[in-house]
Structures are given as C-alpha cells and as structure tokens.
Amino acid sequence: MSRWKALPAELDPRVRQLVVRLRRLKDHSGLSVRQLAARTGYSPKSWERYLGGRSLPPGEAVAALARIGGDDPTRLLTLREVAAEAWENGKDRGGTAVPAAPAQPAAPAELARPAAPADPPGPVGEIRLSVRSLRLALAAGAVALVLAVSSAVLVTSWLTGRSGADDDETPRTAPLAASAPASTPSYGCRLKRVDGAWYAGSSRTGDATVGYGESGPDVVEVQCLLRRAGVSPGGIDGMFGPLTRGAVVRFQKRAGLVGDGIVGPRTWKALRG
C-alpha cells in the first residue's frame, strides 16, 4: 500500500473524492507510477499531478485506470464529471485551477501570409474602388431580395393556415398528449439492529466512500440511515444528489464530524451507531 501525501486542504470535496478513488485503484493494481504510465500512455509526472490533486485527470486517463484496477469506467467517469464541475467553479472563485495548456509555437515567418498590397494611386486605383463599390451594392441588393421573398412566403403561409382554420373548426392534427413523467424508483428500508449497529437491508459496508453523483445499494443504505436518524435525504431513490448531500452535511455537523458531504468510515460508524 502506497504512503500518500495529504491532499491540499483547499481541494473541493468532490475533487478529493475522485482523487481518493484513483489512489485506491492504483494501490489495488500494484503498479508503480512508471508502470502505470507505460500501461496508460500518460507520463509519470502527469500521474503524480493527478494523484496529488494538483491537476484534473482527463477522462481517458480515468477510464484507463478504472479498467486496470477492475472498476466500472462509467461510474468513475461520472465522478470525474462532477469533479470537473467543482474544479471549474473553484477556478472561477479564484481557487485551484487546471494548469493551462502549453502555448502553441508561432508559425514560421516564411509561412505567414503576406499582406494584400494597397491599391495603387491613379486611374487603376479608382477603377478597383469602383468595382468594389459595385460588388457591395449587388450583395446588399441580393440580401434585400431574399428577405423580401422570405417575408412574402411567411405571410402567404400564415394567411393559408388562417383560411383553413376558418373553413374547418376541427383541428387538422390532434394535439400531442403530454408524456407522463418518468417515475423515480424508490426502495424500502428494512431497518434492523445487529450487535449494536443499525442496518437498512441494502448494504453492510462500513468503509466504502460514497459521495455526490453516485448511485446504488450503498446510497440507499445511507438514505435509510439518515431518515432513521431524523435527517431527511428526500426520497429513498438510490441517487446521491443535492438533497442527500445536504442531509449528510447536516448529520455530520450534528455528530461532530467534518461536514464535507462524503460518507466515509467515520460517517458510516455514526450512522450505524
């Protein structure tokens, strides 16, 4: 197991969650940073920045590490999208920002396009100016003609539609029925106390890291235990959204924990206690 350096204190919790997950996958793979670079195509220095929280890894690097570590790339890419949004928000507020891409080298002088020569004085220059004026006038006239024709077509279509509506009171096409909103899945909470700890029947984990943007049985367990503790997470739908994150923060503060909105071992212990 690698001995990781502490992440920057100002790092957003959602970015921190992604980096922690990447570190765990790297440890699980048993690869060194150089071996990881050889397997993924990203340099060792890039992986040191990604795993140190100093730079946001691209989606391809995240997916490659997920496959190496045996994790679901889709789930990890979802965390990466959430972290990217938090990273951008932090950059707008003057926080940690993604390092700027290196500037592209300037084009060689011999490839630069030469400037168009100025019009020569005298009769030749006057002829060129006259030709340009004529071209501009023709272009303006063509635009005006197109606008006029388009307006006439629109007015004719509108009048034709009005006439058809007056002749037949029944509409020609039936209005589309409003589609029923997709139902949000809900899960039951089967609360049971075993050896002094509460369980809701969806997960028995006590050390998994669960945070914003995740879904599944661990999230259902968190939501049920929050409701048992008197802190409403909204619906029991297995989706770790804004309502669930706010409920986790309130519960953590009430339990004397850091209110970062991420359920880790200490928060699990408090929820099951």
Secondary structure, 3 states (H helix, E strand, C coil): CCCCCCCCCCCCHHHHHHHHHHHHHHHHHCCCHHHHHHHHCCCHHHHHHHHCCCCCCCHHHHHHHHHHHCCCHHHHHHHHHHHHHHHHHHHHCCCCCCCCCCCCCCCCHHHCCCCCCCCCCCHHHHHHHHHHHHHHHHHHHHHHHHHHHHHHHHHHHHHHHHHHHHHCCCCCCCCCCCCCCCCCCCCCCCCEEECCEEECCCCCCCCCCECCCCECHHHHHHHHHHHHCCCCCCCCCCECCHHHHHHHHHHHHHCCCCCCCCECHHHHHHHHC
